[in-house]
Structure formats: structure tokens, C-alpha cells
Amino acid sequence: MSVKKVIISGGGTGGHIFPALSIANALRRRDPDIKILFVGAKGRMEMERVPAAGYDIEGLEVMGFDRKRLWRNFKVLWKLMKSRRKAKKIIRDFGADIVVGVGGYASGPTLMMAQKLNIPTLIQEQNSYAGVTNKHLGKKAGCICVAYDNMERFFPADRIVMTGNPVREAITTCTVDKAEAKRQLGFDPEKPLVAVVGGSLGARTVNEAVKASMDRITATGAQILWQTGKYYADSCIPAAEGKEGVQAMAFVSRMDLVYRAADLIVSRAGASTISELQIVGTPAVLIPSPNVAEDHQRKNAQALADRDAAVMILDADATASLADTVTSLLADRERLASLGKNVKAMAQEHSDERIVDHIYALCNKG
């Protein structure tokens, strides 16, 4: 059978939304007449980002479990039951041929209901360590697309396929060279550039580490591009004022230029960020967030550090050790080149197209 109607479910962060939109765009390239519906969580960023990208979205009133304050989960369970009922109705009314889950709160109830309705499901697992919901859904999923080795710890081995994580099209198509990218971002093309990106919302520890480190970093002659995130812009941007070679901003829209311009990136260890680093081959210092389910960012970063494809600093150590780590790397060009070469070797090209291949194969099985 051909694929006419696809539901893509998940979101919550850019790390889930960017791959979801990449898959949707690849489906449209394959068949411009295909109908695609997103299912997200009300109040989360997908409810704005997905329509802005030209796709329809339905929202579920679903939220994550509170692991610290268990009494609050009565409300969570009530919303989960309502979300399952609504997801079932959405799937039936839309007439989906397949449901794709990319992670995030909405993904669970949507894929669960699709499986109950005997509709094929595909999981796009972005992290090196699968969460509880995806592990459960994986038992009945027809295909699990992964980006790391050894995922048979979590999923049936015969349904795992290595595709990598889709990345934003702008990242893969940018052809600007390093010097020109630095110029376009307002930096001196002759000096090293350290880019700090803590995610669209920002990261408190990363920002505190930059405040503590920037004088020592710039003393080496390096420049700093500092994305503070919108939550921390008011406290961080003034700290950069008057500092030569330092630009601080709440958000960077041209991450394609940042990846090309940077001699070293300091970042959290979200799955999408790591996939983008692999595609462009940029050396990185990864500071995994400790505030994520299953501590998956640390496991993502460890998977790179074990292959000498990135340097990992634990969140608790970042403020004390970032300056030493960055300055020693900037002084060792061979080490930087080695990190870049090793991370590039882990890249999975054309992930979105390969996932679409598996969507079609799954629908054509029956």
C-alpha cells in the first residue's frame, strides 16, 4: 500500500521538534500530496513551532510524571487517561496509515492508542539511553530508528535500524567557510571562536561557567559567542558588556553559521545537538544536563567521550573547570582536529530520508 496519511507525535523541546519536522519535510519531498498531522502537548513549544513550519497539529492535555512529589501524579494520571481517549479519536478521525513517535509527553498516549488500533508505529529514539515510555512502546513498534549502538538493551534487536537523528536542513546545506561564517557573525576571522549554546531556554550552570571563565578564555586571544537562552538573558548579557571579543545574546537564529564558524563549541548534550555536531564535525565540550529523564544527556555525552569525539565536563564541575578545559584545548590544535575528525566519523547522513524509507517499508509489510 502507499502511504497517504501520517501522524507524527511528540515534542516538548527543540530536540524533539527539529527531527519531527525533518521527517515531515522528507515525507513531503517523497510525496507532495501526503497528509501529515502532528500531535503534541498543549502549552509546549510544538504548538507554535509546528504550525509556523506549515503543518497542522492537535494538542493533548498531557504532562510528565513528577518523580519527586508523587502525590501530584493523580492529576497526571487523569490527564493521561483523557489524552489517550483524545488520541484514539484523532487517529480514527484522521485515518492514519502509520504513527511516528519522536519522544516527548504526547508521544506515549498517541503511539499506545495506535498500537491498540493495530496501526503500524515507528519510534525515532534520539538518545543513547531509552526512556521508560519508549522501552514499553518498543515491544509492539514495527520499527525503532536509533542513533547509537547497543540499543538492543532496550528494544527487540530484530526491529532496530541505525538511521541517526535527523537534523535541521539549514545545518546540512550551509556551504559558508569558517572565515566567512565568523565575518557574518561579527567576529574577527583570524582569531579562534568559542561558541557557547545552552539551548533555546538556556542553562544556568553553563551560563555561570561562562561568567567565571570568559576573562581567561579571551586572554588567550579567543573570541566568545554566548547564547544565554531567553530565561537568563537579563542577568548574563550585562556581564558581557565591554568585554572585547565577547558577544552575548538570548538566542542565535543562524546556528548553521555558528557550527561553521566555531573552533570549539560548549554545549549541553541533547541528542539533536550531538547529531548536528557529528554532521559538521565541530569539536565540543559537552556539559550534560542533570535535570533530564534517565540522565540521558550524560549517557549521550559519555558515548562521544568514550570515542574521543568530545570532552565531557559534569554539570557539578563546570564552573570550576571550564576555563582550564577550554584554554588547554585552544592551545592544542592537534587535539581539536582529532576531536573534530572523530565526531565527524560518527555522523549518519540523510537520516530523515532513511527514516522515511522505513515508514514506507512498514506500511507496505501488510
VOTI-582904 format. One record per residue (C-alpha): y, z, x; residue number from 1. Coordinates in nm, 3 decimals. Last residue first. Example, Ala and Ser with C-alpha at 12.3 -4.5 7.8 and 13.67 -1.06 7.14 Angstrom:
{py: -0.106 | pz: 0.714 | px: 1.367 | tigu: 2}
{py: -0.450 | pz: 0.780 | px: 1.230 | tigu: 1}
***
This chain:
{py: -0.570 | pz: 0.529 | px: 0.086 | tigu: 366}
{py: -0.502 | pz: 0.502 | px: 0.454 | tigu: 365}
{py: -0.198 | pz: 0.280 | px: 0.396 | tigu: 364}
{py: 0.033 | pz: 0.575 | px: 0.326 | tigu: 363}
{py: -0.070 | pz: 0.747 | px: 0.648 | tigu: 362}
{py: -0.032 | pz: 0.429 | px: 0.854 | tigu: 361}
{py: 0.317 | pz: 0.370 | px: 0.712 | tigu: 360}
{py: 0.434 | pz: 0.721 | px: 0.799 | tigu: 359}
{py: 0.261 | pz: 0.690 | px: 1.138 | tigu: 358}
{py: 0.457 | pz: 0.376 | px: 1.227 | tigu: 357}
{py: 0.772 | pz: 0.554 | px: 1.105 | tigu: 356}
{py: 0.704 | pz: 0.830 | px: 1.357 | tigu: 355}
{py: 0.675 | pz: 0.569 | px: 1.632 | tigu: 354}
{py: 1.005 | pz: 0.413 | px: 1.531 | tigu: 353}
{py: 1.185 | pz: 0.750 | px: 1.541 | tigu: 352}
{py: 1.032 | pz: 0.843 | px: 1.877 | tigu: 351}
{py: 1.163 | pz: 0.527 | px: 2.047 | tigu: 350}
{py: 1.123 | pz: 0.674 | px: 2.398 | tigu: 349}
{py: 0.940 | pz: 0.997 | px: 2.478 | tigu: 348}
{py: 1.110 | pz: 1.159 | px: 2.775 | tigu: 347}
{py: 0.915 | pz: 1.393 | px: 3.007 | tigu: 346}
{py: 0.982 | pz: 1.183 | px: 3.319 | tigu: 345}
{py: 1.356 | pz: 1.218 | px: 3.252 | tigu: 344}
{py: 1.322 | pz: 1.595 | px: 3.292 | tigu: 343}
{py: 1.157 | pz: 1.548 | px: 3.632 | tigu: 342}
{py: 1.411 | pz: 1.296 | px: 3.763 | tigu: 341}
{py: 1.708 | pz: 1.507 | px: 3.654 | tigu: 340}
{py: 1.563 | pz: 1.825 | px: 3.805 | tigu: 339}
{py: 1.490 | pz: 1.640 | px: 4.130 | tigu: 338}
{py: 1.842 | pz: 1.497 | px: 4.146 | tigu: 337}
{py: 1.992 | pz: 1.843 | px: 4.095 | tigu: 336}
{py: 1.765 | pz: 1.985 | px: 4.367 | tigu: 335}
{py: 1.865 | pz: 1.709 | px: 4.609 | tigu: 334}
{py: 2.235 | pz: 1.767 | px: 4.532 | tigu: 333}
{py: 2.212 | pz: 2.134 | px: 4.634 | tigu: 332}
{py: 2.562 | pz: 2.285 | px: 4.632 | tigu: 331}
{py: 2.601 | pz: 2.225 | px: 4.258 | tigu: 330}
{py: 2.269 | pz: 2.404 | px: 4.204 | tigu: 329}
{py: 2.379 | pz: 2.709 | px: 4.403 | tigu: 328}
{py: 2.709 | pz: 2.723 | px: 4.211 | tigu: 327}
{py: 2.535 | pz: 2.701 | px: 3.873 | tigu: 326}
{py: 2.273 | pz: 2.969 | px: 3.940 | tigu: 325}
{py: 2.508 | pz: 3.217 | px: 4.107 | tigu: 324}
{py: 2.768 | pz: 3.180 | px: 3.829 | tigu: 323}
{py: 2.508 | pz: 3.210 | px: 3.551 | tigu: 322}
{py: 2.352 | pz: 3.531 | px: 3.687 | tigu: 321}
{py: 2.528 | pz: 3.832 | px: 3.537 | tigu: 320}
{py: 2.637 | pz: 3.682 | px: 3.207 | tigu: 319}
{py: 2.305 | pz: 3.505 | px: 3.156 | tigu: 318}
{py: 2.058 | pz: 3.785 | px: 3.230 | tigu: 317}
{py: 1.997 | pz: 3.907 | px: 2.874 | tigu: 316}
{py: 1.981 | pz: 3.549 | px: 2.745 | tigu: 315}
{py: 1.706 | pz: 3.455 | px: 2.989 | tigu: 314}
{py: 1.800 | pz: 3.196 | px: 3.251 | tigu: 313}
{py: 1.585 | pz: 2.883 | px: 3.269 | tigu: 312}
{py: 1.627 | pz: 2.604 | px: 3.524 | tigu: 311}
{py: 1.518 | pz: 2.258 | px: 3.409 | tigu: 310}
{py: 1.253 | pz: 1.991 | px: 3.482 | tigu: 309}
{py: 1.064 | pz: 2.193 | px: 3.742 | tigu: 308}
{py: 0.751 | pz: 2.135 | px: 3.534 | tigu: 307}
{py: 0.712 | pz: 2.503 | px: 3.443 | tigu: 306}
{py: 1.087 | pz: 2.517 | px: 3.378 | tigu: 305}
{py: 1.051 | pz: 2.248 | px: 3.113 | tigu: 304}
{py: 0.778 | pz: 2.424 | px: 2.910 | tigu: 303}
{py: 0.960 | pz: 2.753 | px: 2.972 | tigu: 302}
{py: 1.269 | pz: 2.616 | px: 2.799 | tigu: 301}
{py: 1.074 | pz: 2.526 | px: 2.484 | tigu: 300}
{py: 0.892 | pz: 2.862 | px: 2.494 | tigu: 299}
{py: 1.223 | pz: 3.046 | px: 2.524 | tigu: 298}
{py: 1.358 | pz: 2.841 | px: 2.233 | tigu: 297}
{py: 1.050 | pz: 2.921 | px: 2.021 | tigu: 296}
{py: 1.104 | pz: 3.299 | px: 2.012 | tigu: 295}
{py: 0.870 | pz: 3.292 | px: 1.709 | tigu: 294}
{py: 1.174 | pz: 3.249 | px: 1.481 | tigu: 293}
{py: 1.512 | pz: 3.236 | px: 1.654 | tigu: 292}
{py: 1.754 | pz: 3.503 | px: 1.776 | tigu: 291}
{py: 1.652 | pz: 3.517 | px: 2.143 | tigu: 290}
{py: 1.849 | pz: 3.198 | px: 2.213 | tigu: 289}
{py: 1.726 | pz: 3.018 | px: 2.521 | tigu: 288}
{py: 1.969 | pz: 2.984 | px: 2.815 | tigu: 287}
{py: 1.880 | pz: 2.648 | px: 2.971 | tigu: 286}
{py: 2.038 | pz: 2.530 | px: 3.297 | tigu: 285}
{py: 2.022 | pz: 2.154 | px: 3.290 | tigu: 284}
{py: 1.984 | pz: 1.836 | px: 3.495 | tigu: 283}
{py: 2.052 | pz: 1.521 | px: 3.284 | tigu: 282}
{py: 1.775 | pz: 1.265 | px: 3.245 | tigu: 281}
{py: 1.930 | pz: 1.077 | px: 2.950 | tigu: 280}
{py: 1.622 | pz: 1.078 | px: 2.726 | tigu: 279}
{py: 1.499 | pz: 1.414 | px: 2.853 | tigu: 278}
{py: 1.833 | pz: 1.587 | px: 2.797 | tigu: 277}
{py: 1.837 | pz: 1.446 | px: 2.442 | tigu: 276}
{py: 1.488 | pz: 1.583 | px: 2.376 | tigu: 275}
{py: 1.596 | pz: 1.923 | px: 2.510 | tigu: 274}
{py: 1.900 | pz: 1.929 | px: 2.283 | tigu: 273}
{py: 1.686 | pz: 1.835 | px: 1.982 | tigu: 272}
{py: 1.432 | pz: 2.111 | px: 2.051 | tigu: 271}
{py: 1.688 | pz: 2.389 | px: 2.090 | tigu: 270}
{py: 1.713 | pz: 2.538 | px: 2.437 | tigu: 269}
{py: 2.071 | pz: 2.667 | px: 2.455 | tigu: 268}
{py: 2.287 | pz: 2.485 | px: 2.704 | tigu: 267}
{py: 2.439 | pz: 2.458 | px: 3.048 | tigu: 266}
{py: 2.458 | pz: 2.093 | px: 3.155 | tigu: 265}
{py: 2.488 | pz: 1.971 | px: 3.514 | tigu: 264}
{py: 2.639 | pz: 1.657 | px: 3.667 | tigu: 263}
{py: 2.785 | pz: 1.583 | px: 3.326 | tigu: 262}
{py: 2.947 | pz: 1.250 | px: 3.244 | tigu: 261}
{py: 2.658 | pz: 1.067 | px: 3.079 | tigu: 260}
{py: 2.549 | pz: 1.363 | px: 2.866 | tigu: 259}
{py: 2.910 | pz: 1.436 | px: 2.772 | tigu: 258}
{py: 2.975 | pz: 1.072 | px: 2.678 | tigu: 257}
{py: 2.686 | pz: 1.068 | px: 2.428 | tigu: 256}
{py: 2.801 | pz: 1.411 | px: 2.309 | tigu: 255}
{py: 3.113 | pz: 1.243 | px: 2.174 | tigu: 254}
{py: 3.212 | pz: 1.477 | px: 1.889 | tigu: 253}
{py: 3.258 | pz: 1.787 | px: 2.104 | tigu: 252}
{py: 3.334 | pz: 2.101 | px: 1.906 | tigu: 251}
{py: 3.542 | pz: 2.415 | px: 1.942 | tigu: 250}
{py: 3.718 | pz: 2.303 | px: 2.260 | tigu: 249}
{py: 3.762 | pz: 2.429 | px: 2.614 | tigu: 248}
{py: 3.872 | pz: 2.206 | px: 2.903 | tigu: 247}
{py: 3.863 | pz: 2.351 | px: 3.254 | tigu: 246}
{py: 3.977 | pz: 2.157 | px: 3.563 | tigu: 245}
{py: 4.267 | pz: 2.391 | px: 3.638 | tigu: 244}
{py: 4.260 | pz: 2.710 | px: 3.434 | tigu: 243}
{py: 4.594 | pz: 2.747 | px: 3.255 | tigu: 242}
{py: 4.429 | pz: 2.804 | px: 2.920 | tigu: 241}
{py: 4.053 | pz: 2.863 | px: 2.949 | tigu: 240}
{py: 4.055 | pz: 3.220 | px: 2.813 | tigu: 239}
{py: 4.276 | pz: 3.102 | px: 2.524 | tigu: 238}
{py: 3.991 | pz: 2.871 | px: 2.410 | tigu: 237}
{py: 3.735 | pz: 3.152 | px: 2.402 | tigu: 236}
{py: 3.851 | pz: 3.402 | px: 2.139 | tigu: 235}
{py: 3.976 | pz: 3.156 | px: 1.877 | tigu: 234}
{py: 3.694 | pz: 2.906 | px: 1.946 | tigu: 233}
{py: 3.412 | pz: 3.155 | px: 1.896 | tigu: 232}
{py: 3.286 | pz: 3.071 | px: 1.547 | tigu: 231}
{py: 3.368 | pz: 2.699 | px: 1.585 | tigu: 230}
{py: 3.146 | pz: 2.646 | px: 1.887 | tigu: 229}
{py: 3.273 | pz: 2.708 | px: 2.239 | tigu: 228}
{py: 3.221 | pz: 2.363 | px: 2.387 | tigu: 227}
{py: 3.329 | pz: 2.408 | px: 2.748 | tigu: 226}
{py: 3.383 | pz: 2.109 | px: 2.976 | tigu: 225}
{py: 3.407 | pz: 2.255 | px: 3.326 | tigu: 224}
{py: 3.525 | pz: 2.099 | px: 3.652 | tigu: 223}
{py: 3.376 | pz: 2.155 | px: 3.996 | tigu: 222}
{py: 3.579 | pz: 2.211 | px: 4.312 | tigu: 221}
{py: 3.361 | pz: 2.502 | px: 4.427 | tigu: 220}
{py: 3.632 | pz: 2.745 | px: 4.310 | tigu: 219}
{py: 3.583 | pz: 2.594 | px: 3.960 | tigu: 218}
{py: 3.241 | pz: 2.758 | px: 3.938 | tigu: 217}
{py: 3.359 | pz: 3.095 | px: 4.070 | tigu: 216}
{py: 3.650 | pz: 3.104 | px: 3.827 | tigu: 215}
{py: 3.429 | pz: 2.989 | px: 3.539 | tigu: 214}
{py: 3.161 | pz: 3.254 | px: 3.571 | tigu: 213}
{py: 3.252 | pz: 3.560 | px: 3.360 | tigu: 212}
{py: 3.412 | pz: 3.357 | px: 3.082 | tigu: 211}
{py: 3.118 | pz: 3.115 | px: 3.097 | tigu: 210}
{py: 2.867 | pz: 3.400 | px: 3.061 | tigu: 209}
{py: 3.054 | pz: 3.536 | px: 2.759 | tigu: 208}
{py: 3.042 | pz: 3.190 | px: 2.599 | tigu: 207}
{py: 2.669 | pz: 3.152 | px: 2.658 | tigu: 206}
{py: 2.607 | pz: 3.501 | px: 2.521 | tigu: 205}
{py: 2.808 | pz: 3.438 | px: 2.201 | tigu: 204}
{py: 2.654 | pz: 3.101 | px: 2.119 | tigu: 203}
{py: 2.848 | pz: 2.839 | px: 1.926 | tigu: 202}
{py: 2.825 | pz: 2.703 | px: 1.573 | tigu: 201}
{py: 2.785 | pz: 2.340 | px: 1.683 | tigu: 200}
{py: 2.553 | pz: 2.432 | px: 1.968 | tigu: 199}
{py: 2.614 | pz: 2.628 | px: 2.288 | tigu: 198}
{py: 2.727 | pz: 2.336 | px: 2.499 | tigu: 197}
{py: 2.858 | pz: 2.393 | px: 2.853 | tigu: 196}
{py: 2.925 | pz: 2.081 | px: 3.058 | tigu: 195}
{py: 2.956 | pz: 2.118 | px: 3.437 | tigu: 194}
{py: 3.142 | pz: 1.827 | px: 3.597 | tigu: 193}
{py: 3.143 | pz: 1.738 | px: 3.966 | tigu: 192}
{py: 3.466 | pz: 1.584 | px: 4.102 | tigu: 191}
{py: 3.550 | pz: 1.219 | px: 4.178 | tigu: 190}
{py: 3.564 | pz: 1.110 | px: 3.811 | tigu: 189}
{py: 3.850 | pz: 1.356 | px: 3.746 | tigu: 188}
{py: 3.820 | pz: 1.465 | px: 3.383 | tigu: 187}
{py: 3.982 | pz: 1.352 | px: 3.058 | tigu: 186}
{py: 3.670 | pz: 1.282 | px: 2.850 | tigu: 185}
{py: 3.717 | pz: 0.907 | px: 2.889 | tigu: 184}
{py: 3.757 | pz: 0.950 | px: 3.264 | tigu: 183}
{py: 3.436 | pz: 1.151 | px: 3.294 | tigu: 182}
{py: 3.248 | pz: 0.886 | px: 3.095 | tigu: 181}
{py: 3.394 | pz: 0.616 | px: 3.322 | tigu: 180}
{py: 3.267 | pz: 0.791 | px: 3.635 | tigu: 179}
{py: 2.922 | pz: 0.859 | px: 3.488 | tigu: 178}
{py: 2.855 | pz: 0.509 | px: 3.353 | tigu: 177}
{py: 2.904 | pz: 0.409 | px: 2.987 | tigu: 176}
{py: 2.594 | pz: 0.248 | px: 2.833 | tigu: 175}
{py: 2.554 | pz: 0.467 | px: 2.522 | tigu: 174}
{py: 2.269 | pz: 0.335 | px: 2.304 | tigu: 173}
{py: 2.024 | pz: 0.626 | px: 2.331 | tigu: 172}
{py: 2.275 | pz: 0.907 | px: 2.273 | tigu: 171}
{py: 2.459 | pz: 0.723 | px: 1.994 | tigu: 170}
{py: 2.129 | pz: 0.680 | px: 1.809 | tigu: 169}
{py: 2.086 | pz: 1.056 | px: 1.774 | tigu: 168}
{py: 1.750 | pz: 1.176 | px: 1.898 | tigu: 167}
{py: 1.399 | pz: 1.151 | px: 1.755 | tigu: 166}
{py: 1.159 | pz: 1.415 | px: 1.891 | tigu: 165}
{py: 0.855 | pz: 1.310 | px: 2.092 | tigu: 164}
{py: 0.579 | pz: 1.093 | px: 1.946 | tigu: 163}
{py: 0.258 | pz: 1.263 | px: 2.055 | tigu: 162}
{py: 0.013 | pz: 1.250 | px: 1.765 | tigu: 161}
{py: -0.179 | pz: 1.545 | px: 1.623 | tigu: 160}
{py: -0.419 | pz: 1.483 | px: 1.334 | tigu: 159}
{py: -0.750 | pz: 1.505 | px: 1.522 | tigu: 158}
{py: -0.642 | pz: 1.822 | px: 1.703 | tigu: 157}
{py: -0.601 | pz: 2.027 | px: 1.385 | tigu: 156}
{py: -0.277 | pz: 2.222 | px: 1.441 | tigu: 155}
{py: -0.151 | pz: 2.536 | px: 1.616 | tigu: 154}
{py: -0.331 | pz: 2.567 | px: 1.949 | tigu: 153}
{py: -0.390 | pz: 2.190 | px: 1.921 | tigu: 152}
{py: -0.024 | pz: 2.170 | px: 2.027 | tigu: 151}
{py: -0.126 | pz: 2.165 | px: 2.395 | tigu: 150}
{py: 0.132 | pz: 1.903 | px: 2.499 | tigu: 149}
{py: 0.486 | pz: 1.886 | px: 2.362 | tigu: 148}
{py: 0.688 | pz: 1.656 | px: 2.134 | tigu: 147}
{py: 0.474 | pz: 1.656 | px: 1.821 | tigu: 146}
{py: 0.405 | pz: 1.439 | px: 1.516 | tigu: 145}
{py: 0.157 | pz: 1.606 | px: 1.280 | tigu: 144}
{py: -0.031 | pz: 1.370 | px: 1.049 | tigu: 143}
{py: -0.219 | pz: 1.398 | px: 0.719 | tigu: 142}
{py: -0.097 | pz: 1.750 | px: 0.655 | tigu: 141}
{py: -0.350 | pz: 1.985 | px: 0.493 | tigu: 140}
{py: -0.402 | pz: 2.242 | px: 0.770 | tigu: 139}
{py: -0.059 | pz: 2.159 | px: 0.913 | tigu: 138}
{py: 0.114 | pz: 2.328 | px: 0.620 | tigu: 137}
{py: -0.005 | pz: 2.670 | px: 0.740 | tigu: 136}
{py: 0.094 | pz: 2.609 | px: 1.102 | tigu: 135}
{py: 0.422 | pz: 2.461 | px: 0.978 | tigu: 134}
{py: 0.504 | pz: 2.777 | px: 0.783 | tigu: 133}
{py: 0.412 | pz: 3.020 | px: 1.064 | tigu: 132}
{py: 0.620 | pz: 2.846 | px: 1.330 | tigu: 131}
{py: 0.490 | pz: 2.603 | px: 1.591 | tigu: 130}
{py: 0.556 | pz: 2.667 | px: 1.959 | tigu: 129}
{py: 0.659 | pz: 2.371 | px: 2.176 | tigu: 128}
{py: 0.920 | pz: 2.279 | px: 1.918 | tigu: 127}
{py: 1.002 | pz: 1.966 | px: 1.720 | tigu: 126}
{py: 0.715 | pz: 1.956 | px: 1.474 | tigu: 125}
{py: 0.754 | pz: 1.646 | px: 1.254 | tigu: 124}
{py: 0.506 | pz: 1.712 | px: 0.976 | tigu: 123}
{py: 0.367 | pz: 1.427 | px: 0.765 | tigu: 122}
{py: 0.251 | pz: 1.470 | px: 0.406 | tigu: 121}
{py: 0.044 | pz: 1.244 | px: 0.181 | tigu: 120}
{py: 0.072 | pz: 1.320 | px: -0.193 | tigu: 119}
{py: -0.221 | pz: 1.514 | px: -0.337 | tigu: 118}
{py: 0.004 | pz: 1.697 | px: -0.590 | tigu: 117}
{py: -0.079 | pz: 2.031 | px: -0.426 | tigu: 116}
{py: 0.008 | pz: 1.873 | px: -0.090 | tigu: 115}
{py: 0.344 | pz: 1.758 | px: -0.224 | tigu: 114}
{py: 0.408 | pz: 2.110 | px: -0.355 | tigu: 113}
{py: 0.346 | pz: 2.265 | px: -0.014 | tigu: 112}
{py: 0.555 | pz: 1.996 | px: 0.155 | tigu: 111}
{py: 0.858 | pz: 2.081 | px: -0.060 | tigu: 110}
{py: 0.808 | pz: 2.459 | px: -0.051 | tigu: 109}
{py: 0.797 | pz: 2.466 | px: 0.330 | tigu: 108}
{py: 1.056 | pz: 2.202 | px: 0.425 | tigu: 107}
{py: 1.341 | pz: 2.368 | px: 0.238 | tigu: 106}
{py: 1.383 | pz: 2.651 | px: 0.490 | tigu: 105}
{py: 1.395 | pz: 2.442 | px: 0.805 | tigu: 104}
{py: 1.143 | pz: 2.208 | px: 0.964 | tigu: 103}
{py: 1.121 | pz: 1.828 | px: 0.972 | tigu: 102}
{py: 0.885 | pz: 1.774 | px: 0.677 | tigu: 101}
{py: 0.802 | pz: 1.422 | px: 0.558 | tigu: 100}
{py: 0.680 | pz: 1.361 | px: 0.202 | tigu: 99}
{py: 0.492 | pz: 1.043 | px: 0.115 | tigu: 98}
{py: 0.470 | pz: 0.792 | px: -0.171 | tigu: 97}
{py: 0.735 | pz: 0.983 | px: -0.365 | tigu: 96}
{py: 0.773 | pz: 0.923 | px: -0.739 | tigu: 95}
{py: 1.128 | pz: 1.055 | px: -0.760 | tigu: 94}
{py: 1.063 | pz: 1.250 | px: -1.081 | tigu: 93}
{py: 0.733 | pz: 1.386 | px: -0.951 | tigu: 92}
{py: 0.869 | pz: 1.494 | px: -0.613 | tigu: 91}
{py: 1.183 | pz: 1.647 | px: -0.764 | tigu: 90}
{py: 0.980 | pz: 1.834 | px: -1.029 | tigu: 89}
{py: 0.747 | pz: 1.983 | px: -0.769 | tigu: 88}
{py: 1.044 | pz: 2.080 | px: -0.551 | tigu: 87}
{py: 1.205 | pz: 2.257 | px: -0.848 | tigu: 86}
{py: 0.895 | pz: 2.461 | px: -0.916 | tigu: 85}
{py: 0.853 | pz: 2.544 | px: -0.547 | tigu: 84}
{py: 1.219 | pz: 2.640 | px: -0.519 | tigu: 83}
{py: 1.193 | pz: 2.882 | px: -0.812 | tigu: 82}
{py: 0.895 | pz: 3.051 | px: -0.646 | tigu: 81}
{py: 1.080 | pz: 3.067 | px: -0.314 | tigu: 80}
{py: 1.389 | pz: 3.211 | px: -0.481 | tigu: 79}
{py: 1.183 | pz: 3.496 | px: -0.624 | tigu: 78}
{py: 1.013 | pz: 3.551 | px: -0.288 | tigu: 77}
{py: 1.349 | pz: 3.573 | px: -0.107 | tigu: 76}
{py: 1.487 | pz: 3.814 | px: -0.368 | tigu: 75}
{py: 1.186 | pz: 4.042 | px: -0.318 | tigu: 74}
{py: 1.236 | pz: 3.986 | px: 0.058 | tigu: 73}
{py: 1.528 | pz: 4.226 | px: 0.085 | tigu: 72}
{py: 1.292 | pz: 4.522 | px: 0.103 | tigu: 71}
{py: 1.158 | pz: 4.387 | px: 0.433 | tigu: 70}
{py: 1.476 | pz: 4.454 | px: 0.626 | tigu: 69}
{py: 1.386 | pz: 4.345 | px: 0.981 | tigu: 68}
{py: 1.176 | pz: 4.034 | px: 0.913 | tigu: 67}
{py: 1.416 | pz: 3.897 | px: 0.651 | tigu: 66}
{py: 1.234 | pz: 3.591 | px: 0.521 | tigu: 65}
{py: 1.429 | pz: 3.268 | px: 0.517 | tigu: 64}
{py: 1.618 | pz: 3.127 | px: 0.220 | tigu: 63}
{py: 1.555 | pz: 2.888 | px: -0.066 | tigu: 62}
{py: 1.775 | pz: 2.778 | px: -0.353 | tigu: 61}
{py: 1.670 | pz: 2.413 | px: -0.323 | tigu: 60}
{py: 1.916 | pz: 2.126 | px: -0.283 | tigu: 59}
{py: 1.869 | pz: 1.758 | px: -0.363 | tigu: 58}
{py: 2.000 | pz: 1.494 | px: -0.122 | tigu: 57}
{py: 2.106 | pz: 1.131 | px: -0.143 | tigu: 56}
{py: 2.170 | pz: 0.942 | px: 0.181 | tigu: 55}
{py: 2.480 | pz: 0.776 | px: 0.330 | tigu: 54}
{py: 2.530 | pz: 0.971 | px: 0.653 | tigu: 53}
{py: 2.801 | pz: 1.184 | px: 0.491 | tigu: 52}
{py: 2.550 | pz: 1.259 | px: 0.213 | tigu: 51}
{py: 2.314 | pz: 1.405 | px: 0.480 | tigu: 50}
{py: 2.576 | pz: 1.605 | px: 0.671 | tigu: 49}
{py: 2.718 | pz: 1.796 | px: 0.374 | tigu: 48}
{py: 2.406 | pz: 1.943 | px: 0.204 | tigu: 47}
{py: 2.238 | pz: 1.934 | px: 0.546 | tigu: 46}
{py: 2.475 | pz: 2.210 | px: 0.662 | tigu: 45}
{py: 2.313 | pz: 2.483 | px: 0.453 | tigu: 44}
{py: 2.450 | pz: 2.621 | px: 0.126 | tigu: 43}
{py: 2.164 | pz: 2.489 | px: -0.082 | tigu: 42}
{py: 1.853 | pz: 2.418 | px: 0.123 | tigu: 41}
{py: 1.747 | pz: 2.056 | px: 0.170 | tigu: 40}
{py: 1.552 | pz: 1.779 | px: 0.002 | tigu: 39}
{py: 1.637 | pz: 1.429 | px: 0.120 | tigu: 38}
{py: 1.562 | pz: 1.119 | px: -0.083 | tigu: 37}
{py: 1.484 | pz: 0.777 | px: 0.065 | tigu: 36}
{py: 1.431 | pz: 0.453 | px: -0.128 | tigu: 35}
{py: 1.320 | pz: 0.156 | px: 0.082 | tigu: 34}
{py: 1.511 | pz: -0.168 | px: 0.023 | tigu: 33}
{py: 1.632 | pz: -0.208 | px: 0.383 | tigu: 32}
{py: 1.270 | pz: -0.195 | px: 0.508 | tigu: 31}
{py: 1.200 | pz: -0.136 | px: 0.878 | tigu: 30}
{py: 1.565 | pz: -0.069 | px: 0.958 | tigu: 29}
{py: 1.578 | pz: 0.164 | px: 0.658 | tigu: 28}
{py: 1.277 | pz: 0.359 | px: 0.782 | tigu: 27}
{py: 1.438 | pz: 0.387 | px: 1.127 | tigu: 26}
{py: 1.756 | pz: 0.524 | px: 0.967 | tigu: 25}
{py: 1.556 | pz: 0.783 | px: 0.773 | tigu: 24}
{py: 1.370 | pz: 0.890 | px: 1.087 | tigu: 23}
{py: 1.697 | pz: 0.929 | px: 1.277 | tigu: 22}
{py: 1.845 | pz: 1.123 | px: 0.984 | tigu: 21}
{py: 1.559 | pz: 1.372 | px: 0.997 | tigu: 20}
{py: 1.581 | pz: 1.398 | px: 1.376 | tigu: 19}
{py: 1.955 | pz: 1.482 | px: 1.353 | tigu: 18}
{py: 1.908 | pz: 1.729 | px: 1.064 | tigu: 17}
{py: 1.652 | pz: 1.961 | px: 1.223 | tigu: 16}
{py: 1.834 | pz: 2.035 | px: 1.546 | tigu: 15}
{py: 2.165 | pz: 2.006 | px: 1.363 | tigu: 14}
{py: 2.066 | pz: 2.326 | px: 1.186 | tigu: 13}
{py: 1.948 | pz: 2.427 | px: 0.839 | tigu: 12}
{py: 1.748 | pz: 2.113 | px: 0.773 | tigu: 11}
{py: 1.427 | pz: 2.030 | px: 0.594 | tigu: 10}
{py: 1.273 | pz: 1.768 | px: 0.369 | tigu: 9}
{py: 1.239 | pz: 1.391 | px: 0.391 | tigu: 8}
{py: 1.117 | pz: 1.226 | px: 0.069 | tigu: 7}
{py: 1.002 | pz: 0.866 | px: 0.096 | tigu: 6}
{py: 0.979 | pz: 0.595 | px: -0.171 | tigu: 5}
{py: 0.863 | pz: 0.235 | px: -0.125 | tigu: 4}
{py: 0.594 | pz: 0.247 | px: 0.142 | tigu: 3}
{py: 0.356 | pz: -0.047 | px: 0.108 | tigu: 2}
{py: 0.000 | pz: 0.000 | px: 0.000 | tigu: 1}
***
